[in-house]
């Protein structure tokens, strides 16, 4: 009888201290792995969300630029009488497709020597939207550093378009790397070779020859657009920059003035 009682107590014995320690250690390890995976997934989701958000903004921006170029040049100068065309008081009533500086609205400058239009600066002229009267506005895009600025200003006869729009420029799209610093260009090139040919900045606006002839303001027909946009955060796997290149081409509505 005493022997049977002893065996019964041995069968009901609990976990040993060693078994509890092993079980606790396994629980901690498994929990740590689960939380590490969860944190990494959350970080990846946040990065991807920011990545897609930045590039969605770039898509909207290039669509807007294309839309503005398509609308540039209305109402055209040629719809007015010759006397009105040469009268400085009426220059705010018609739209040349592309404004220029210096010497606006007199002798146009040559692209490459203009303040605008240039590879990082473009001023369009178009009808003021939703206006009951024909009124012309300047729409300007200017890349400064890594920020693309935009301004919309009522065209004023006799005024310089650059000087008039300068105070009205507001940030429109950030992290535009077309004219980034040499260090930034080198960093991007290391991850994306060929993005910057010969390590040089890439023009936002180019004016390719049309009909075999160079284009010059005010008679601008085609404009090519390129935006190199970088996400705010680096790639979590490579720790390198994340970029996307957006391109487009648009034609002005009345290219011949």
Buried (B, 14 or more C-beta within 10 A) or exposed (E): EEEEEEEEEEEEEEEEEEEEEEEEEEEEEEEEEEEEEEEEEEEEEEBBEBBEEBBEBBEEBBEBBBEBBBBBBBBBBEEBEEEBBEEEEBBBBBBBBBBBBBEBBEEBBEBEEBBBBBBBBBBBBBBBEEEEEEBBBBBBBBBEEBBBBBBBBEBEEEBBBBEBBBEEBEEBBBBBBBBBEEEBBEBBBEBBEEBBEEEEBBBBBBBEEBEEEEBBBBBBBBBBBBBBBBBEBBEEEEEEBBBBBBEBEBBBBBBEB
